[in-house]
């Protein structure tokens, strides 16, 4: 049994993120209704990355590792950014820099992980 079950907390954060995304669409900050989902992925990916930092302080014996959680958060954030660029029809101009940025972040996180051991 996990020391700190974060499932309910993460579900609450997901509901808050959805509320913020819908409010951003209602305030005409988002151009298209499909950007609600991309903003949700971006913000929830950031939450998963923050959750990895929380789990790093108190690692569980049989739980998912911090690196796995950080990678999942970065992947969710990347998917959200790519989706947002696609909806705004700017994918072609920024696809290569976005991919290089994500690969660089993952390599840096992997380097930090190897450096700590």
N, CA, C and O atoms as a Tinker XYZ file with bonds, in Angstrom:
   468  protein
     1  N      0.842000   -1.182000    0.000000    73     2
     2  CA     0.000000    0.000000    0.000000    64     1     3
     3  C      0.885000    1.241000    0.000000    63     2     4     5
     4  O      1.808000    1.338000    0.809000    81     3
     5  N      0.619000    2.189000   -0.892000    73     3     6
     6  CA     1.441000    3.395000   -0.926000    64     5     7
     7  C      1.296000    4.212000    0.341000    63     6     8     9
     8  O      0.238000    4.240000    0.971000    81     7
     9  N      2.392000    4.882000    0.702000    73     7    10
    10  CA     2.362000    5.734000    1.891000    64     9    11
    11  C      1.413000    6.907000    1.694000    63    10    12    13
    12  O      0.636000    7.251000    2.584000    81    11
    13  N      1.488000    7.517000    0.507000    73    11    14
    14  CA     0.638000    8.669000    0.202000    64    13    15
    15  C     -0.103000    8.397000   -1.103000    63    14    16    17
    16  O      0.465000    8.579000   -2.180000    81    15
    17  N     -1.345000    7.969000   -1.029000    73    15    18
    18  CA    -2.071000    7.753000   -2.283000    64    17    19
    19  C     -2.379000    9.096000   -2.946000    63    18    20    21
    20  O     -3.031000    9.960000   -2.358000    81    19
    21  N     -1.909000    9.252000   -4.151000    73    19    22
    22  CA    -2.063000   10.527000   -4.843000    64    21    23
    23  C     -3.089000   10.448000   -5.963000    63    22    24    25
    24  O     -3.236000   11.396000   -6.734000    81    23
    25  N     -3.798000    9.333000   -6.061000    73    23    26
    26  CA    -4.794000    9.178000   -7.119000    64    25    27
    27  C     -5.923000   10.182000   -7.003000    63    26    28    29
    28  O     -6.309000   10.799000   -7.996000    81    27
    29  N     -6.454000   10.352000   -5.811000    73    27    30
    30  CA    -7.551000   11.296000   -5.608000    64    29    31
    31  C     -7.054000   12.731000   -5.795000    63    30    32    33
    32  O     -7.754000   13.564000   -6.372000    81    31
    33  N     -5.860000   13.012000   -5.312000    73    31    34
    34  CA    -5.269000   14.336000   -5.498000    64    33    35
    35  C     -5.071000   14.647000   -6.981000    63    34    36    37
    36  O     -5.372000   15.751000   -7.434000    81    35
    37  N     -4.570000   13.680000   -7.726000    73    35    38
    38  CA    -4.360000   13.883000   -9.161000    64    37    39
    39  C     -5.682000   14.052000   -9.899000    63    38    40    41
    40  O     -5.769000   14.840000  -10.841000    81    39
    41  N     -6.711000   13.319000   -9.481000    73    39    42
    42  CA    -8.029000   13.479000  -10.100000    64    41    43
    43  C     -8.585000   14.874000   -9.818000    63    42    44    45
    44  O     -9.180000   15.494000  -10.698000    81    43
    45  N     -8.393000   15.364000   -8.600000    73    43    46
    46  CA    -8.814000   16.727000   -8.270000    64    45    47
    47  C     -8.059000   17.774000   -9.081000    63    46    48    49
    48  O     -8.644000   18.761000   -9.526000    81    47
    49  N     -6.760000   17.557000   -9.271000    73    47    50
    50  CA    -5.961000   18.469000  -10.093000    64    49    51
    51  C     -6.448000   18.430000  -11.538000    63    50    52    53
    52  O     -6.511000   19.468000  -12.195000    81    51
    53  N     -6.791000   17.247000  -12.038000    73    51    54
    54  CA    -7.311000   17.133000  -13.398000    64    53    55
    55  C     -8.607000   17.922000  -13.563000    63    54    56    57
    56  O     -8.801000   18.586000  -14.581000    81    55
    57  N     -9.485000   17.855000  -12.582000    73    55    58
    58  CA   -10.733000   18.627000  -12.640000    64    57    59
    59  C    -10.431000   20.127000  -12.615000    63    58    60    61
    60  O    -11.049000   20.892000  -13.355000    81    59
    61  N     -9.491000   20.552000  -11.776000    73    59    62
    62  CA    -9.097000   21.966000  -11.743000    64    61    63
    63  C     -8.493000   22.416000  -13.073000    63    62    64    65
    64  O     -8.772000   23.519000  -13.544000    81    63
    65  N     -7.675000   21.570000  -13.666000    73    63    66
    66  CA    -7.058000   21.896000  -14.950000    64    65    67
    67  C     -8.130000   22.019000  -16.031000    63    66    68    69
    68  O     -8.077000   22.931000  -16.857000    81    67
    69  N     -9.097000   21.112000  -16.029000    73    67    70
    70  CA   -10.205000   21.212000  -16.982000    64    69    71
    71  C    -10.986000   22.502000  -16.782000    63    70    72    73
    72  O    -11.376000   23.150000  -17.754000    81    71
    73  N    -11.214000   22.876000  -15.540000    73    71    74
    74  CA   -11.940000   24.118000  -15.260000    64    73    75
    75  C    -11.164000   25.332000  -15.764000    63    74    76    77
    76  O    -11.753000   26.250000  -16.336000    81    75
    77  N     -9.853000   25.345000  -15.558000    73    75    78
    78  CA    -9.031000   26.454000  -16.040000    64    77    79
    79  C     -9.036000   26.497000  -17.568000    63    78    80    81
    80  O     -9.107000   27.575000  -18.158000    81    79
    81  N     -8.963000   25.340000  -18.204000    73    79    82
    82  CA    -8.966000   25.289000  -19.669000    64    81    83
    83  C    -10.284000   25.777000  -20.245000    63    82    84    85
    84  O    -10.295000   26.518000  -21.229000    81    83
    85  N    -11.389000   25.372000  -19.647000    73    83    86
    86  CA   -12.699000   25.814000  -20.124000    64    85    87
    87  C    -12.882000   27.307000  -19.869000    63    86    88    89
    88  O    -13.462000   28.013000  -20.693000    81    87
    89  N    -12.389000   27.787000  -18.733000    73    87    90
    90  CA   -12.473000   29.226000  -18.450000    64    89    91
    91  C    -11.616000   30.030000  -19.434000    63    90    92    93
    92  O    -11.998000   31.131000  -19.829000    81    91
    93  N    -10.469000   29.489000  -19.829000    73    91    94
    94  CA    -9.628000   30.171000  -20.819000    64    93    95
    95  C    -10.329000   30.226000  -22.174000    63    94    96    97
    96  O    -10.199000   31.213000  -22.899000    81    95
    97  N    -11.062000   29.183000  -22.517000    73    95    98
    98  CA   -11.819000   29.203000  -23.770000    64    97    99
    99  C    -12.973000   30.199000  -23.681000    63    98   100   101
   100  O    -13.259000   30.912000  -24.643000    81    99
   101  N    -13.630000   30.246000  -22.534000    73    99   102
   102  CA   -14.745000   31.180000  -22.364000    64   101   103
   103  C    -14.269000   32.635000  -22.394000    63   102   104   105
   104  O    -15.013000   33.522000  -22.810000    81   103
   105  N    -13.041000   32.879000  -21.956000    73   103   106
   106  CA   -12.491000   34.237000  -21.962000    64   105   107
   107  C    -11.822000   34.587000  -23.288000    63   106   108   109
   108  O    -11.153000   35.615000  -23.391000    81   107
   109  N    -11.997000   33.746000  -24.297000    73   107   110
   110  CA   -11.438000   33.944000  -25.640000    64   109   111
   111  C     -9.916000   33.983000  -25.659000    63   110   112   113
   112  O     -9.324000   34.608000  -26.539000    81   111
   113  N     -9.288000   33.333000  -24.714000    73   111   114
   114  CA    -7.837000   33.192000  -24.733000    64   113   115
   115  C     -7.448000   32.078000  -25.709000    63   114   116   117
   116  O     -6.440000   32.171000  -26.408000    81   115
   117  N     -8.257000   31.039000  -25.740000    73   115   118
   118  CA    -8.045000   29.936000  -26.661000    64   117   119
   119  C     -8.853000   30.182000  -27.933000    63   118   120   121
   120  O    -10.000000   30.625000  -27.868000    81   119
   121  N     -8.269000   29.900000  -29.063000    73   119   122
   122  CA    -8.885000   30.190000  -30.350000    64   121   123
   123  C     -9.945000   29.160000  -30.717000    63   122   124   125
   124  O    -11.004000   29.514000  -31.234000    81   123
   125  N     -9.667000   27.898000  -30.454000    73   123   126
   126  CA   -10.490000   26.802000  -30.906000    64   125   127
   127  C    -10.909000   25.942000  -29.712000    63   126   128   129
   128  O    -10.214000   25.905000  -28.697000    81   127
   129  N    -12.036000   25.258000  -29.834000    73   127   130
   130  CA   -12.497000   24.416000  -28.731000    64   129   131
   131  C    -11.547000   23.246000  -28.498000    63   130   132   133
   132  O    -11.464000   22.739000  -27.380000    81   131
   133  N    -10.829000   22.810000  -29.531000    73   131   134
   134  CA    -9.891000   21.706000  -29.374000    64   133   135
   135  C     -8.673000   22.105000  -28.553000    63   134   136   137
   136  O     -7.948000   21.234000  -28.070000    81   135
   137  N     -8.436000   23.385000  -28.386000    73   135   138
   138  CA    -7.321000   23.824000  -27.549000    64   137   139
   139  C     -7.588000   23.590000  -26.064000    63   138   140   141
   140  O     -6.662000   23.627000  -25.253000    81   139
   141  N     -8.840000   23.352000  -25.709000    73   139   142
   142  CA    -9.148000   22.988000  -24.322000    64   141   143
   143  C     -8.392000   21.715000  -23.957000    63   142   144   145
   144  O     -7.798000   21.619000  -22.883000    81   143
   145  N     -8.421000   20.741000  -24.864000    73   143   146
   146  CA    -7.762000   19.465000  -24.590000    64   145   147
   147  C     -6.246000   19.601000  -24.596000    63   146   148   149
   148  O     -5.559000   18.972000  -23.790000    81   147
   149  N     -5.722000   20.421000  -25.506000    73   147   150
   150  CA    -4.269000   20.594000  -25.536000    64   149   151
   151  C     -3.777000   21.323000  -24.284000    63   150   152   153
   152  O     -2.742000   20.961000  -23.724000    81   151
   153  N     -4.506000   22.340000  -23.845000    73   151   154
   154  CA    -4.119000   23.039000  -22.614000    64   153   155
   155  C     -4.246000   22.117000  -21.405000    63   154   156   157
   156  O     -3.441000   22.191000  -20.477000    81   155
   157  N     -5.253000   21.254000  -21.417000    73   155   158
   158  CA    -5.407000   20.281000  -20.342000    64   157   159
   159  C     -4.215000   19.334000  -20.298000    63   158   160   161
   160  O     -3.697000   19.040000  -19.221000    81   159
   161  N     -3.777000   18.857000  -21.454000    73   159   162
   162  CA    -2.610000   17.977000  -21.480000    64   161   163
   163  C     -1.355000   18.701000  -21.000000    63   162   164   165
   164  O     -0.547000   18.130000  -20.267000    81   163
   165  N     -1.192000   19.944000  -21.408000    73   163   166
   166  CA    -0.010000   20.710000  -20.994000    64   165   167
   167  C      0.015000   20.889000  -19.472000    63   166   168   169
   168  O      1.020000   20.608000  -18.820000    81   167
   169  N     -1.097000   21.357000  -18.925000    73   167   170
   170  CA    -1.132000   21.633000  -17.481000    64   169   171
   171  C     -1.072000   20.353000  -16.647000    63   170   172   173
   172  O     -0.428000   20.327000  -15.598000    81   171
   173  N     -1.740000   19.291000  -17.106000    73   171   174
   174  CA    -1.683000   18.036000  -16.350000    64   173   175
   175  C     -0.302000   17.396000  -16.460000    63   174   176   177
   176  O      0.158000   16.752000  -15.518000    81   175
   177  N      0.364000   17.568000  -17.605000    73   175   178
   178  CA     1.744000   17.094000  -17.727000    64   177   179
   179  C      2.671000   17.804000  -16.753000    63   178   180   181
   180  O      3.570000   17.193000  -16.176000    81   179
   181  N      2.441000   19.112000  -16.573000    73   179   182
   182  CA     3.222000   19.845000  -15.573000    64   181   183
   183  C      2.944000   19.317000  -14.168000    63   182   184   185
   184  O      3.855000   19.226000  -13.346000    81   183
   185  N      1.686000   18.968000  -13.892000    73   183   186
   186  CA     1.348000   18.404000  -12.583000    64   185   187
   187  C      2.068000   17.073000  -12.373000    63   186   188   189
   188  O      2.589000   16.818000  -11.287000    81   187
   189  N      2.102000   16.228000  -13.392000    73   187   190
   190  CA     2.774000   14.935000  -13.258000    64   189   191
   191  C      4.271000   15.137000  -13.002000    63   190   192   193
   192  O      4.877000   14.384000  -12.240000    81   191
   193  N      4.857000   16.139000  -13.629000    73   191   194
   194  CA     6.265000   16.448000  -13.383000    64   193   195
   195  C      6.479000   16.928000  -11.949000    63   194   196   197
   196  O      7.455000   16.544000  -11.304000    81   195
   197  N      5.582000   17.755000  -11.457000    73   195   198
   198  CA     5.652000   18.196000  -10.055000    64   197   199
   199  C      5.472000   17.015000   -9.119000    63   198   200   201
   200  O      6.142000   16.917000   -8.090000    81   199
   201  N      4.561000   16.115000   -9.484000    73   199   202
   202  CA     4.321000   14.916000   -8.681000    64   201   203
   203  C      5.580000   14.057000   -8.596000    63   202   204   205
   204  O      5.827000   13.422000   -7.571000    81   203
   205  N      6.368000   14.032000   -9.653000    73   203   206
   206  CA     7.627000   13.284000   -9.619000    64   205   207
   207  C      8.578000   13.877000   -8.586000    63   206   208   209
   208  O      9.280000   13.144000   -7.890000    81   207
   209  N      8.600000   15.204000   -8.489000    73   207   210
   210  CA     9.430000   15.837000   -7.467000    64   209   211
   211  C      8.965000   15.506000   -6.063000    63   210   212   213
   212  O      9.777000   15.322000   -5.156000    81   211
   213  N      7.649000   15.429000   -5.886000    73   211   214
   214  CA     7.114000   15.060000   -4.570000    64   213   215
   215  C      7.479000   13.622000   -4.238000    63   214   216   217
   216  O      7.838000   13.306000   -3.104000    81   215
   217  N      7.384000   12.754000   -5.239000    73   215   218
   218  CA     7.714000   11.345000   -5.009000    64   217   219
   219  C      9.210000   11.128000   -4.812000    63   218   220   221
   220  O      9.613000   10.161000   -4.166000    81   219
   221  N     10.035000   12.012000   -5.359000    73   219   222
   222  CA    11.487000   11.858000   -5.195000    64   221   223
   223  C     11.891000   12.060000   -3.745000    63   222   224   225
   224  O     12.850000   11.452000   -3.269000    81   223
   225  N     11.156000   12.919000   -3.042000    73   223   226
   226  CA    11.475000   13.164000   -1.635000    64   225   227
   227  C     11.168000   11.947000   -0.768000    63   226   228   229
   228  O     11.895000   11.662000    0.184000    81   227
   229  N     10.095000   11.229000   -1.094000    73   227   230
   230  CA     9.686000   10.043000   -0.337000    64   229   231
   231  C      9.443000    8.879000   -1.301000    63   230   232   233
   232  O      8.291000    8.572000   -1.605000    81   231
   233  N     10.493000    8.231000   -1.783000    73   231   234
   234  CA    10.288000    7.141000   -2.751000    64   233   235
   235  C      9.625000    5.931000   -2.089000    63   234   236   237
   236  O      9.889000    5.608000   -0.931000    81   235
   237  N      8.761000    5.277000   -2.860000    73   235   238
   238  CA     8.109000    4.061000   -2.383000    64   237   239
   239  C      8.915000    2.858000   -2.840000    63   238   240   241
   240  O      9.609000    2.907000   -3.855000    81   239
   241  N      8.813000    1.777000   -2.077000    73   239   242
   242  CA     9.636000    0.621000   -2.359000    64   241   243
   243  C      9.250000   -0.045000   -3.683000    63   242   244   245
   244  O     10.132000   -0.398000   -4.466000    81   243
   245  N      7.971000   -0.221000   -3.944000    73   243   246
   246  CA     7.537000   -0.918000   -5.155000    64   245   247
   247  C      6.775000   -0.001000   -6.109000    63   246   248   249
   248  O      6.119000   -0.483000   -7.032000    81   247
   249  N      6.850000    1.288000   -5.903000    73   247   250
   250  CA     6.135000    2.242000   -6.755000    64   249   251
   251  C      6.926000    2.589000   -8.003000    63   250   252   253
   252  O      8.073000    2.175000   -8.170000    81   251
   253  N      6.289000    3.354000   -8.870000    73   251   254
   254  CA     6.965000    3.830000  -10.069000    64   253   255
   255  C      8.090000    4.772000   -9.665000    63   254   256   257
   256  O      7.980000    5.515000   -8.690000    81   255
   257  N      9.157000    4.726000  -10.421000    73   255   258
   258  CA    10.304000    5.568000  -10.117000    64   257   259
   259  C     10.069000    7.013000  -10.513000    63   258   260   261
   260  O      9.155000    7.323000  -11.276000    81   259
   261  N     10.894000    7.878000   -9.992000    73   259   262
   262  CA    10.806000    9.303000  -10.281000    64   261   263
   263  C     11.075000    9.580000  -11.753000    63   262   264   265
   264  O     10.399000   10.404000  -12.368000    81   263
   265  N     12.063000    8.891000  -12.317000    73   263   266
   266  CA    12.399000    9.101000  -13.724000    64   265   267
   267  C     11.225000    8.726000  -14.622000    63   266   268   269
   268  O     10.950000    9.420000  -15.601000    81   267
   269  N     10.542000    7.655000  -14.305000    73   267   270
   270  CA     9.386000    7.221000  -15.077000    64   269   271
   271  C      8.276000    8.261000  -15.004000    63   270   272   273
   272  O      7.627000    8.542000  -16.012000    81   271
   273  N      8.054000    8.825000  -13.845000    73   271   274
   274  CA     7.010000    9.830000  -13.677000    64   273   275
   275  C      7.375000   11.124000  -14.391000    63   274   276   277
   276  O      6.516000   11.742000  -15.021000    81   275
   277  N      8.640000   11.544000  -14.304000    73   275   278
   278  CA     9.080000   12.751000  -15.010000    64   277   279
   279  C      8.942000   12.565000  -16.516000    63   278   280   281
   280  O      8.495000   13.471000  -17.220000    81   279
   281  N      9.323000   11.398000  -17.006000    73   279   282
   282  CA     9.210000   11.130000  -18.444000    64   281   283
   283  C      7.755000   11.174000  -18.897000    63   282   284   285
   284  O      7.452000   11.702000  -19.967000    81   283
   285  N      6.861000   10.626000  -18.091000    73   283   286
   286  CA     5.437000   10.681000  -18.423000    64   285   287
   287  C      4.904000   12.102000  -18.438000    63   286   288   289
   288  O      4.106000   12.459000  -19.305000    81   287
   289  N      5.339000   12.916000  -17.482000    73   287   290
   290  CA     4.923000   14.314000  -17.443000    64   289   291
   291  C      5.433000   15.099000  -18.632000    63   290   292   293
   292  O      4.704000   15.906000  -19.209000    81   291
   293  N      6.676000   14.867000  -19.000000    73   291   294
   294  CA     7.237000   15.554000  -20.159000    64   293   295
   295  C      6.530000   15.104000  -21.434000    63   294   296   297
   296  O      6.287000   15.911000  -22.332000    81   295
   297  N      6.200000   13.816000  -21.511000    73   295   298
   298  CA     5.491000   13.312000  -22.684000    64   297   299
   299  C      4.099000   13.937000  -22.801000    63   298   300   301
   300  O      3.693000   14.339000  -23.891000    81   299
   301  N      3.372000   14.022000  -21.700000    73   299   302
   302  CA     2.052000   14.652000  -21.730000    64   301   303
   303  C      2.144000   16.123000  -22.122000    63   302   304   305
   304  O      1.351000   16.606000  -22.930000    81   303
   305  N      3.106000   16.827000  -21.552000    73   303   306
   306  CA     3.286000   18.236000  -21.887000    64   305   307
   307  C      3.640000   18.411000  -23.363000    63   306   308   309
   308  O      3.130000   19.313000  -24.028000    81   307
   309  N      4.508000   17.551000  -23.864000    73   307   310
   310  CA     4.894000   17.620000  -25.275000    64   309   311
   311  C      3.705000   17.364000  -26.189000    63   310   312   313
   312  O      3.502000   18.085000  -27.166000    81   311
   313  N      2.925000   16.347000  -25.876000    73   311   314
   314  CA     1.743000   16.069000  -26.689000    64   313   315
   315  C      0.786000   17.254000  -26.692000    63   314   316   317
   316  O      0.207000   17.582000  -27.727000    81   315
   317  N      0.619000   17.891000  -25.548000    73   315   318
   318  CA    -0.239000   19.070000  -25.479000    64   317   319
   319  C      0.279000   20.225000  -26.307000    63   318   320   321
   320  O     -0.493000   20.899000  -26.989000    81   319
   321  N      1.590000   20.461000  -26.252000    73   319   322
   322  CA     2.183000   21.558000  -27.030000    64   321   323
   323  C      2.073000   21.269000  -28.525000    63   322   324   325
   324  O      1.727000   22.155000  -29.306000    81   323
   325  N      2.365000   20.037000  -28.921000    73   323   326
   326  CA     2.265000   19.673000  -30.332000    64   325   327
   327  C      0.827000   19.791000  -30.812000    63   326   328   329
   328  O      0.585000   20.269000  -31.920000    81   327
   329  N     -0.124000   19.366000  -30.004000    73   327   330
   330  CA    -1.531000   19.478000  -30.371000    64   329   331
   331  C     -1.943000   20.947000  -30.507000    63   330   332   333
   332  O     -2.669000   21.314000  -31.431000    81   331
   333  N     -1.476000   21.769000  -29.587000    73   331   334
   334  CA    -1.776000   23.201000  -29.657000    64   333   335
   335  C     -1.187000   23.837000  -30.915000    63   334   336   337
   336  O     -1.844000   24.649000  -31.567000    81   335
   337  N      0.036000   23.474000  -31.254000    73   335   338
   338  CA     0.644000   23.983000  -32.481000    64   337   339
   339  C     -0.112000   23.497000  -33.712000    63   338   340   341
   340  O     -0.252000   24.234000  -34.689000    81   339
   341  N     -0.595000   22.272000  -33.668000    73   339   342
   342  CA    -1.350000   21.728000  -34.793000    64   341   343
   343  C     -2.679000   22.457000  -34.977000    63   342   344   345
   344  O     -3.075000   22.764000  -36.101000    81   343
   345  N     -3.360000   22.732000  -33.872000    73   343   346
   346  CA    -4.646000   23.424000  -33.944000    64   345   347
   347  C     -4.470000   24.845000  -34.469000    63   346   348   349
   348  O     -5.312000   25.339000  -35.219000    81   347
   349  N     -3.398000   25.494000  -34.085000    73   347   350
   350  CA    -3.133000   26.866000  -34.549000    64   349   351
   351  C     -2.411000   26.911000  -35.894000    63   350   352   353
   352  O     -2.041000   27.983000  -36.373000    81   351
   353  N     -2.214000   25.734000  -36.501000    73   351   354
   354  CA    -1.589000   25.590000  -37.812000    64   353   355
   355  C     -0.167000   26.157000  -37.845000    63   354   356   357
   356  O      0.246000   26.753000  -38.839000    81   355
   357  N      0.563000   25.971000  -36.776000    73   355   358
   358  CA     1.960000   26.412000  -36.698000    64   357   359
   359  C      2.893000   25.221000  -36.497000    63   358   360   361
   360  O      4.044000   25.392000  -36.095000    81   359
   361  N      2.400000   24.022000  -36.776000    73   359   362
   362  CA     3.166000   22.815000  -36.494000    64   361   363
   363  C      4.432000   22.727000  -37.330000    63   362   364   365
   364  O      5.475000   22.312000  -36.824000    81   363
   365  N      4.362000   23.106000  -38.586000    73   363   366
   366  CA     5.502000   22.947000  -39.483000    64   365   367
   367  C      6.678000   23.807000  -39.046000    63   366   368   369
   368  O      7.823000   23.356000  -39.080000    81   367
   369  N      6.404000   25.045000  -38.636000    73   367   370
   370  CA     7.487000   25.951000  -38.275000    64   369   371
   371  C      8.193000   25.549000  -36.980000    63   370   372   373
   372  O      9.399000   25.750000  -36.840000    81   371
   373  N      7.443000   24.983000  -36.038000    73   371   374
   374  CA     8.004000   24.744000  -34.715000    64   373   375
   375  C      8.159000   23.280000  -34.349000    63   374   376   377
   376  O      8.497000   22.967000  -33.207000    81   375
   377  N      7.919000   22.369000  -35.293000    73   375   378
   378  CA     8.009000   20.948000  -34.963000    64   377   379
   379  C      9.438000   20.528000  -34.636000    63   378   380   381
   380  O      9.670000   19.891000  -33.608000    81   379
   381  N     10.389000   20.867000  -35.481000    73   379   382
   382  CA    11.775000   20.475000  -35.231000    64   381   383
   383  C     12.334000   21.090000  -33.951000    63   382   384   385
   384  O     12.948000   20.365000  -33.168000    81   383
   385  N     12.154000   22.401000  -33.692000    73   383   386
   386  CA    12.643000   22.925000  -32.407000    64   385   387
   387  C     11.957000   22.288000  -31.201000    63   386   388   389
   388  O     12.594000   22.076000  -30.169000    81   387
   389  N     10.660000   21.980000  -31.322000    73   387   390
   390  CA     9.953000   21.356000  -30.202000    64   389   391
   391  C     10.486000   19.953000  -29.935000    63   390   392   393
   392  O     10.688000   19.575000  -28.781000    81   391
   393  N     10.713000   19.189000  -30.982000    73   391   394
   394  CA    11.245000   17.845000  -30.793000    64   393   395
   395  C     12.662000   17.880000  -30.226000    63   394   396   397
   396  O     12.998000   17.092000  -29.342000    81   395
   397  N     13.489000   18.789000  -30.730000    73   395   398
   398  CA    14.847000   18.904000  -30.198000    64   397   399
   399  C     14.842000   19.337000  -28.731000    63   398   400   401
   400  O     15.666000   18.881000  -27.938000    81   399
   401  N     13.912000   20.218000  -28.382000    73   399   402
   402  CA    13.797000   20.650000  -26.991000    64   401   403
   403  C     13.435000   19.488000  -26.081000    63   402   404   405
   404  O     14.029000   19.326000  -25.014000    81   403
   405  N     12.474000   18.684000  -26.490000    73   403   406
   406  CA    12.042000   17.555000  -25.668000    64   405   407
   407  C     13.144000   16.505000  -25.569000    63   406   408   409
   408  O     13.389000   15.962000  -24.492000    81   407
   409  N     13.803000   16.219000  -26.681000    73   407   410
   410  CA    14.903000   15.255000  -26.639000    64   409   411
   411  C     16.017000   15.769000  -25.730000    63   410   412   413
   412  O     16.606000   14.997000  -24.972000    81   411
   413  N     16.307000   17.065000  -25.802000    73   411   414
   414  CA    17.321000   17.649000  -24.930000    64   413   415
   415  C     16.950000   17.551000  -23.458000    63   414   416   417
   416  O     17.798000   17.250000  -22.619000    81   415
   417  N     15.681000   17.804000  -23.145000    73   415   418
   418  CA    15.233000   17.703000  -21.751000    64   417   419
   419  C     15.349000   16.272000  -21.251000    63   418   420   421
   420  O     15.830000   16.039000  -20.142000    81   419
   421  N     14.913000   15.313000  -22.060000    73   419   422
   422  CA    14.992000   13.910000  -21.632000    64   421   423
   423  C     16.441000   13.449000  -21.475000    63   422   424   425
   424  O     16.753000   12.700000  -20.549000    81   423
   425  N     17.330000   13.892000  -22.373000    73   423   426
   426  CA    18.741000   13.521000  -22.246000    64   425   427
   427  C     19.342000   14.154000  -20.999000    63   426   428   429
   428  O     20.132000   13.520000  -20.300000    81   427
   429  N     18.971000   15.405000  -20.713000    73   427   430
   430  CA    19.481000   16.065000  -19.506000    64   429   431
   431  C     18.979000   15.370000  -18.247000    63   430   432   433
   432  O     19.739000   15.189000  -17.296000    81   431
   433  N     17.721000   14.983000  -18.232000    73   431   434
   434  CA    17.179000   14.282000  -17.066000    64   433   435
   435  C     17.858000   12.925000  -16.905000    63   434   436   437
   436  O     18.155000   12.507000  -15.786000    81   435
   437  N     18.102000   12.244000  -18.010000    73   435   438
   438  CA    18.803000   10.963000  -17.946000    64   437   439
   439  C     20.237000   11.155000  -17.442000    63   438   440   441
   440  O     20.734000   10.349000  -16.655000    81   439
   441  N     20.899000   12.223000  -17.897000    73   439   442
   442  CA    22.249000   12.519000  -17.424000    64   441   443
   443  C     22.282000   12.823000  -15.940000    63   442   444   445
   444  O     23.179000   12.376000  -15.226000    81   443
   445  N     21.310000   13.580000  -15.480000    73   443   446
   446  CA    21.221000   13.881000  -14.047000    64   445   447
   447  C     20.972000   12.622000  -13.254000    63   446   448   449
   448  O     21.530000   12.443000  -12.171000    81   447
   449  N     20.140000   11.750000  -13.782000    73   447   450
   450  CA    19.843000   10.487000  -13.107000    64   449   451
   451  C     21.100000    9.628000  -12.995000    63   450   452   453
   452  O     21.370000    9.046000  -11.945000    81   451
   453  N     21.868000    9.553000  -14.086000    73   451   454
   454  CA    23.101000    8.753000  -14.060000    64   453   455
   455  C     24.161000    9.408000  -13.182000    63   454   456   457
   456  O     24.969000    8.713000  -12.566000    81   455
   457  N     24.166000   10.730000  -13.120000    73   455   458
   458  CA    25.153000   11.451000  -12.327000    64   457   459
   459  C     24.922000   11.243000  -10.834000    63   458   460   461
   460  O     25.875000   11.223000  -10.056000    81   459
   461  N     23.666000   11.090000  -10.433000    73   459   462
   462  CA    23.337000   10.928000   -9.016000    64   461   463
   463  C     23.735000    9.569000   -8.479000    63   462   464   465
   464  O     23.938000    9.420000   -7.274000    81   463
   465  N     23.853000    8.565000   -9.352000    73   463   466
   466  CA    24.153000    7.205000   -8.876000    64   465   467
   467  C     25.592000    7.023000   -8.544000    63   466   468
   468  O     25.997000    5.936000   -8.131000    81   467
